[in-house]
Amino acid sequence: YVRHSEAHWRERLGALAERMSRMALIGEVKVLAEGEEAPKGTLRSVVNAESLIFIEVSGVDLSAEITKMKKKVVSAEKMVKAYEEKMAAPGYEERVPASVREMNSQKHEAAKMELRELHKSVANIQEAIGS
């Protein structure tokens, strides 16, 4: 299962789903609609700020996966904090060109979105393993 926040990419992924399935030898690939609930018995994995994949996990040891996801959370938290510190620096508004401030703002929002999705993924794994 895959979910993308942009309609254009959902459409493109839908058109490529069968080909991805054959190439990856993974069975059916289904593109989820925006806002559609995560399928039962799956774990979410964050690809980027716009895209998630959901992997079926019956009979899988998830301890290594949760360790990996927690490391990604720490990394994402550092990224968010770095943008916040950069944008809060004295004289930032005066010294940094508007185009760079806008780019930093967009990257900051994307990093925050990715962090939220990573937190959801960790919670999803913890729920699956009952911790």
C-alpha positions as CSV (number, residue, x, y, z in Angstrom):
1,Y,0.0,0.0,0.0
2,V,1.2,3.5,-0.8
3,R,-0.2,6.9,0.0
4,H,0.9,10.2,-1.5
5,S,-0.5,13.6,-0.6
6,E,-0.4,15.0,-4.1
7,A,-3.2,13.9,-6.5
8,H,-0.9,14.0,-9.5
9,W,1.4,11.5,-7.9
10,R,-1.4,9.3,-6.7
11,E,-2.6,9.1,-10.3
12,R,0.9,8.3,-11.6
13,L,1.5,5.7,-8.9
14,G,-1.9,4.1,-9.6
15,A,-0.9,3.8,-13.3
16,L,2.4,2.2,-12.3
17,A,1.1,-0.1,-9.5
18,E,0.9,-3.2,-11.5
19,R,4.4,-2.7,-12.9
20,M,5.9,-2.0,-9.5
21,S,4.2,-5.1,-8.2
22,R,5.8,-7.3,-10.9
23,M,9.2,-5.7,-10.7
24,A,9.4,-5.9,-6.9
25,L,7.8,-9.4,-6.7
26,I,5.6,-8.2,-3.9
27,G,2.1,-8.9,-4.9
28,E,-0.6,-6.3,-5.3
29,V,0.4,-2.6,-4.8
30,K,-2.6,-0.5,-3.9
31,V,-2.6,3.3,-3.9
32,L,-4.6,4.7,-1.0
33,A,-6.8,7.8,-1.4
34,E,-5.9,10.9,0.6
35,G,-7.2,10.5,4.1
36,E,-8.0,6.8,3.6
37,E,-7.2,4.8,6.8
38,A,-4.1,2.7,7.1
39,P,-4.9,-0.9,6.2
40,K,-5.2,-3.3,9.2
41,G,-2.1,-5.4,9.9
42,T,0.3,-3.0,8.3
43,L,3.0,-0.7,9.5
44,R,3.6,2.8,8.0
45,S,7.0,3.8,6.8
46,V,7.7,7.4,5.9
47,V,9.3,7.8,2.4
48,N,9.3,11.6,2.6
49,A,7.0,14.4,3.7
50,E,4.5,13.6,1.0
51,S,4.6,9.8,0.7
52,L,4.0,6.9,3.0
53,I,4.1,3.1,2.4
54,F,2.2,0.5,4.5
55,I,3.8,-2.9,4.8
56,E,2.0,-6.1,5.9
57,V,3.8,-7.5,9.0
58,S,2.2,-10.7,10.2
59,G,4.8,-12.9,11.8
60,V,7.6,-10.3,11.6
61,D,10.0,-9.4,14.5
62,L,9.5,-5.6,14.8
63,S,12.2,-4.8,17.4
64,A,14.8,-3.8,14.8
65,E,12.2,-1.8,12.9
66,I,11.3,0.3,16.0
67,T,15.0,0.9,16.7
68,K,15.4,2.2,13.2
69,M,12.3,4.4,13.3
70,K,13.4,5.9,16.6
71,K,16.7,6.9,15.1
72,K,14.8,8.5,12.2
73,V,12.7,10.4,14.8
74,V,15.9,11.8,16.4
75,S,17.3,12.8,13.1
76,A,14.1,14.5,12.1
77,E,13.9,16.3,15.4
78,K,17.4,17.7,14.9
79,M,16.4,18.9,11.4
80,V,13.3,20.7,12.8
81,K,15.4,22.3,15.6
82,A,18.1,23.4,13.2
83,Y,15.6,25.2,11.0
84,E,14.0,26.8,14.0
85,E,17.3,28.0,15.3
86,K,18.3,29.3,11.9
87,M,15.1,31.2,11.5
88,A,15.2,32.6,15.1
89,A,18.8,33.9,14.7
90,P,19.2,37.6,15.4
91,G,19.0,39.6,12.2
92,Y,17.6,36.7,10.2
93,E,14.7,38.7,8.7
94,E,17.0,41.6,7.7
95,R,20.1,39.7,6.4
96,V,18.6,36.7,4.7
97,P,17.0,37.2,1.2
98,A,13.2,36.7,1.1
99,S,13.6,33.8,-1.4
100,V,15.9,31.9,1.1
101,R,13.6,32.7,4.0
102,E,10.7,31.2,2.0
103,M,12.7,28.1,1.1
104,N,13.8,27.6,4.7
105,S,10.2,28.0,5.8
106,Q,9.0,25.4,3.3
107,K,11.8,23.0,4.4
108,H,10.9,23.6,8.0
109,E,7.2,22.7,7.4
110,A,8.2,19.6,5.4
111,A,10.6,18.5,8.2
112,K,7.8,19.0,10.8
113,M,5.4,17.0,8.7
114,E,7.9,14.2,8.3
115,L,8.5,14.2,12.1
116,R,4.7,13.9,12.7
117,E,4.5,10.9,10.4
118,L,7.6,9.3,12.0
119,H,5.9,9.6,15.4
120,K,2.8,8.0,14.0
121,S,5.0,5.2,12.6
122,V,6.6,4.6,16.0
123,A,3.3,4.5,17.7
124,N,2.0,2.1,15.0
125,I,4.9,-0.3,15.6
126,Q,4.5,-0.1,19.4
127,E,0.9,-0.9,19.0
128,A,1.7,-3.9,16.7
129,I,4.2,-5.3,19.3
130,G,2.1,-4.5,22.3
131,S,4.5,-2.2,24.1
